[in-house]
Amino acid sequence: MDSSELYHVKQQFFLGAYKSLVDLSLPDPSSPNYIPTLVYQARAHIALNDPGAVASLIPADSDNVALRAVSALSLYVSASDATKQEAALEELRDLAVEIEGADVVGTERDKLAVRAIAGTAFARAGEVEEALETLGAETEDLEAVAIIVQIYISINRPDRAKREFERAKRWAEDDLLLQLIESSIGLVAAKDGYSNANSFYTEQLGNPSLSSPHILTARGVTRILRNEIPEAMSDLKESLELQKSDAETLAAYVVAAGIESKKGEVEELWTRLTTEHPTHPLAVDVAQKADLFDAFCAKFVVPPLAVAAAA
């Protein structure tokens, strides 16, 4: 069972309180919490789009498999070209094989961290089958299940995501992460008018020990789906004040402002999104549709005006 300190670290990571997490003081290096906390802090830096901070956080000469895995993930995220990205992925593949052996520098927890980190990297690279295989088809690591669920949601397979959740319920305790998984599936399945997800996010936002703009964004998105647009905009605006450059929050705010018919604000926000995050799915989708519209317009031949016959 995790100590209360490590439980708090995991809670902050899973709920997206990354800024609070990176500011935490590390335990003593002799503590069993030291490496898990270090790994979560490094992953929080990556989630904050600051992978360069990992190099100063993780000892370069570490043999621990979890620390080597998170270093490789940071290299993948910060890679400037495909060759460097592939090199980082190959290192993670080697680590996934290494943890199957007998001579491993790390605990069972560290081995699970390697799978979660490698699976995350493979999913980001679009290697879905490799990610799922690395995470394990019958895994009983709840973090791995959470990543598997997100992968299935991303490829529009909510049926498989729900199957993973139902399987996890048979062996997992009523864990915070289990509730988060259920909320994620609820957003896709539109179950109960999104009430379960809305209640979960509201409950977490009421936690005085947690400050997470990501949960604010999640509730804002939920409120858009519930057609509670002014409330959604309030959540998303507050989240943007805490994380001005977050692509998901900005995209959600664009959608909410568009529904609310705030034309001037939408145009300004849309310019920000397409300038700062040109590869965001919303920006890419709209650009593709605009190109398609222009292509159809170019092919359209305007028929001649009808001329009335002479009397």
KAURWO-V591453 format. One record per residue. N is the residue number from 1. OMEGA is omega as a letter, one per 30 degrees, with the letter a starting at -180 (* if undefined). D_CENTER is the distance of its C-alpha to the mean C-alpha in Angstrom with 1 decimal. Layout:
n->N omega->OMEGA d_center->D_CENTER
n->N omega->OMEGA d_center->D_CENTER
This chain:
n->1 omega->a d_center->26.1
n->2 omega->l d_center->23.9
n->3 omega->l d_center->25.8
n->4 omega->l d_center->25.0
n->5 omega->a d_center->23.8
n->6 omega->l d_center->21.3
n->7 omega->l d_center->20.2
n->8 omega->l d_center->19.5
n->9 omega->a d_center->17.5
n->10 omega->l d_center->15.3
n->11 omega->a d_center->15.1
n->12 omega->a d_center->14.0
n->13 omega->a d_center->11.2
n->14 omega->a d_center->9.9
n->15 omega->l d_center->10.5
n->16 omega->l d_center->9.0
n->17 omega->a d_center->12.6
n->18 omega->a d_center->12.1
n->19 omega->l d_center->15.3
n->20 omega->a d_center->17.4
n->21 omega->a d_center->16.3
n->22 omega->l d_center->17.3
n->23 omega->l d_center->20.5
n->24 omega->l d_center->21.6
n->25 omega->l d_center->24.6
n->26 omega->l d_center->24.4
n->27 omega->l d_center->26.7
n->28 omega->a d_center->29.8
n->29 omega->l d_center->29.4
n->30 omega->a d_center->31.6
n->31 omega->l d_center->29.4
n->32 omega->l d_center->27.5
n->33 omega->a d_center->24.5
n->34 omega->a d_center->24.6
n->35 omega->l d_center->22.6
n->36 omega->l d_center->19.8
n->37 omega->l d_center->19.5
n->38 omega->l d_center->19.7
n->39 omega->a d_center->16.9
n->40 omega->l d_center->14.5
n->41 omega->l d_center->15.8
n->42 omega->l d_center->15.3
n->43 omega->l d_center->11.7
n->44 omega->l d_center->11.4
n->45 omega->l d_center->13.3
n->46 omega->l d_center->11.1
n->47 omega->l d_center->8.1
n->48 omega->a d_center->10.9
n->49 omega->l d_center->11.9
n->50 omega->a d_center->14.9
n->51 omega->l d_center->15.2
n->52 omega->a d_center->18.9
n->53 omega->a d_center->19.2
n->54 omega->a d_center->18.5
n->55 omega->l d_center->21.9
n->56 omega->a d_center->23.8
n->57 omega->a d_center->22.1
n->58 omega->l d_center->22.6
n->59 omega->a d_center->26.2
n->60 omega->a d_center->27.0
n->61 omega->a d_center->29.4
n->62 omega->l d_center->27.3
n->63 omega->a d_center->28.0
n->64 omega->a d_center->25.4
n->65 omega->a d_center->23.1
n->66 omega->l d_center->20.0
n->67 omega->l d_center->20.7
n->68 omega->a d_center->21.5
n->69 omega->a d_center->18.2
n->70 omega->l d_center->16.0
n->71 omega->l d_center->18.5
n->72 omega->l d_center->18.2
n->73 omega->l d_center->14.4
n->74 omega->l d_center->15.2
n->75 omega->l d_center->17.9
n->76 omega->a d_center->15.9
n->77 omega->a d_center->13.4
n->78 omega->a d_center->16.6
n->79 omega->a d_center->18.9
n->80 omega->l d_center->21.0
n->81 omega->a d_center->22.1
n->82 omega->a d_center->21.7
n->83 omega->l d_center->24.2
n->84 omega->l d_center->22.4
n->85 omega->a d_center->19.1
n->86 omega->l d_center->21.1
n->87 omega->l d_center->22.9
n->88 omega->l d_center->19.7
n->89 omega->l d_center->18.7
n->90 omega->l d_center->22.3
n->91 omega->l d_center->22.3
n->92 omega->l d_center->19.4
n->93 omega->l d_center->21.5
n->94 omega->l d_center->24.5
n->95 omega->l d_center->22.8
n->96 omega->l d_center->21.8
n->97 omega->a d_center->25.5
n->98 omega->a d_center->26.8
n->99 omega->l d_center->25.4
n->100 omega->a d_center->27.5
n->101 omega->a d_center->30.6
n->102 omega->a d_center->32.8
n->103 omega->a d_center->32.8
n->104 omega->l d_center->29.3
n->105 omega->a d_center->28.7
n->106 omega->a d_center->26.4
n->107 omega->l d_center->26.2
n->108 omega->l d_center->24.8
n->109 omega->l d_center->21.8
n->110 omega->l d_center->21.3
n->111 omega->l d_center->21.6
n->112 omega->l d_center->18.8
n->113 omega->l d_center->16.6
n->114 omega->a d_center->17.7
n->115 omega->a d_center->16.6
n->116 omega->a d_center->13.1
n->117 omega->l d_center->12.7
n->118 omega->l d_center->14.6
n->119 omega->l d_center->12.8
n->120 omega->a d_center->9.5
n->121 omega->a d_center->11.7
n->122 omega->l d_center->13.6
n->123 omega->l d_center->10.8
n->124 omega->l d_center->9.8
n->125 omega->a d_center->13.6
n->126 omega->l d_center->14.1
n->127 omega->a d_center->16.1
n->128 omega->a d_center->15.1
n->129 omega->l d_center->18.4
n->130 omega->l d_center->18.3
n->131 omega->a d_center->14.9
n->132 omega->l d_center->16.2
n->133 omega->a d_center->19.5
n->134 omega->a d_center->18.3
n->135 omega->l d_center->16.3
n->136 omega->a d_center->19.6
n->137 omega->a d_center->20.8
n->138 omega->a d_center->22.4
n->139 omega->l d_center->20.4
n->140 omega->l d_center->21.0
n->141 omega->a d_center->18.2
n->142 omega->l d_center->16.0
n->143 omega->l d_center->12.9
n->144 omega->l d_center->13.6
n->145 omega->a d_center->14.0
n->146 omega->l d_center->10.7
n->147 omega->l d_center->9.1
n->148 omega->l d_center->12.1
n->149 omega->l d_center->11.6
n->150 omega->l d_center->8.2
n->151 omega->a d_center->10.1
n->152 omega->l d_center->13.0
n->153 omega->a d_center->11.5
n->154 omega->l d_center->10.4
n->155 omega->l d_center->14.0
n->156 omega->l d_center->15.5
n->157 omega->l d_center->16.9
n->158 omega->l d_center->16.5
n->159 omega->l d_center->19.7
n->160 omega->l d_center->18.5
n->161 omega->l d_center->15.5
n->162 omega->l d_center->18.1
n->163 omega->l d_center->20.4
n->164 omega->l d_center->18.1
n->165 omega->l d_center->17.7
n->166 omega->l d_center->21.5
n->167 omega->a d_center->22.2
n->168 omega->a d_center->20.2
n->169 omega->a d_center->22.2
n->170 omega->a d_center->25.3
n->171 omega->a d_center->24.7
n->172 omega->l d_center->22.0
n->173 omega->l d_center->23.2
n->174 omega->a d_center->22.1
n->175 omega->l d_center->19.3
n->176 omega->a d_center->16.8
n->177 omega->l d_center->13.9
n->178 omega->l d_center->16.0
n->179 omega->l d_center->16.2
n->180 omega->l d_center->12.5
n->181 omega->a d_center->12.4
n->182 omega->l d_center->15.4
n->183 omega->l d_center->14.0
n->184 omega->l d_center->11.1
n->185 omega->l d_center->14.0
n->186 omega->l d_center->16.3
n->187 omega->a d_center->14.5
n->188 omega->a d_center->14.9
n->189 omega->a d_center->18.3
n->190 omega->a d_center->19.6
n->191 omega->l d_center->21.5
n->192 omega->l d_center->23.9
n->193 omega->l d_center->23.0
n->194 omega->a d_center->19.5
n->195 omega->a d_center->21.6
n->196 omega->l d_center->19.9
n->197 omega->a d_center->16.4
n->198 omega->l d_center->18.3
n->199 omega->a d_center->20.3
n->200 omega->a d_center->17.6
n->201 omega->l d_center->15.8
n->202 omega->l d_center->19.3
n->203 omega->a d_center->20.3
n->204 omega->l d_center->17.6
n->205 omega->l d_center->18.4
n->206 omega->a d_center->21.9
n->207 omega->a d_center->21.4
n->208 omega->a d_center->23.4
n->209 omega->a d_center->21.9
n->210 omega->l d_center->18.3
n->211 omega->a d_center->17.2
n->212 omega->l d_center->13.6
n->213 omega->l d_center->13.1
n->214 omega->l d_center->9.6
n->215 omega->l d_center->11.7
n->216 omega->l d_center->14.2
n->217 omega->l d_center->12.0
n->218 omega->l d_center->11.1
n->219 omega->l d_center->14.9
n->220 omega->l d_center->15.7
n->221 omega->l d_center->14.1
n->222 omega->a d_center->15.9
n->223 omega->l d_center->19.0
n->224 omega->a d_center->19.0
n->225 omega->l d_center->19.0
n->226 omega->a d_center->21.8
n->227 omega->l d_center->23.7
n->228 omega->a d_center->23.7
n->229 omega->l d_center->23.3
n->230 omega->l d_center->25.0
n->231 omega->l d_center->23.1
n->232 omega->a d_center->19.7
n->233 omega->l d_center->20.9
n->234 omega->l d_center->21.9
n->235 omega->a d_center->18.5
n->236 omega->l d_center->16.7
n->237 omega->l d_center->19.6
n->238 omega->l d_center->19.4
n->239 omega->l d_center->15.7
n->240 omega->l d_center->16.7
n->241 omega->a d_center->19.5
n->242 omega->a d_center->17.4
n->243 omega->a d_center->14.9
n->244 omega->a d_center->16.9
n->245 omega->a d_center->15.0
n->246 omega->a d_center->11.5
n->247 omega->a d_center->11.2
n->248 omega->l d_center->9.4
n->249 omega->l d_center->12.0
n->250 omega->l d_center->14.7
n->251 omega->l d_center->14.2
n->252 omega->l d_center->14.4
n->253 omega->l d_center->17.4
n->254 omega->a d_center->19.1
n->255 omega->a d_center->19.0
n->256 omega->l d_center->20.4
n->257 omega->l d_center->23.0
n->258 omega->l d_center->24.0
n->259 omega->a d_center->24.7
n->260 omega->l d_center->26.6
n->261 omega->l d_center->28.6
n->262 omega->a d_center->28.2
n->263 omega->a d_center->29.1
n->264 omega->l d_center->29.6
n->265 omega->l d_center->26.4
n->266 omega->a d_center->24.4
n->267 omega->l d_center->26.1
n->268 omega->a d_center->25.3
n->269 omega->l d_center->21.6
n->270 omega->l d_center->21.4
n->271 omega->l d_center->23.2
n->272 omega->a d_center->20.7
n->273 omega->a d_center->17.7
n->274 omega->l d_center->19.6
n->275 omega->a d_center->21.0
n->276 omega->a d_center->18.1
n->277 omega->a d_center->15.4
n->278 omega->a d_center->17.6
n->279 omega->l d_center->15.2
n->280 omega->a d_center->12.8
n->281 omega->l d_center->13.4
n->282 omega->l d_center->15.4
n->283 omega->a d_center->17.6
n->284 omega->a d_center->18.1
n->285 omega->a d_center->19.1
n->286 omega->l d_center->21.5
n->287 omega->l d_center->23.0
n->288 omega->l d_center->23.7
n->289 omega->l d_center->25.3
n->290 omega->l d_center->27.3
n->291 omega->l d_center->28.6
n->292 omega->l d_center->29.5
n->293 omega->l d_center->31.3
n->294 omega->a d_center->33.2
n->295 omega->l d_center->34.1
n->296 omega->l d_center->35.6
n->297 omega->a d_center->37.4
n->298 omega->a d_center->39.0
n->299 omega->a d_center->40.4
n->300 omega->l d_center->41.7
n->301 omega->a d_center->45.4
n->302 omega->a d_center->46.9
n->303 omega->l d_center->50.0
n->304 omega->l d_center->53.2
n->305 omega->l d_center->54.3
n->306 omega->l d_center->56.8
n->307 omega->a d_center->60.3
n->308 omega->l d_center->62.8
n->309 omega->a d_center->65.8
n->310 omega->a d_center->69.1
n->311 omega->* d_center->71.4
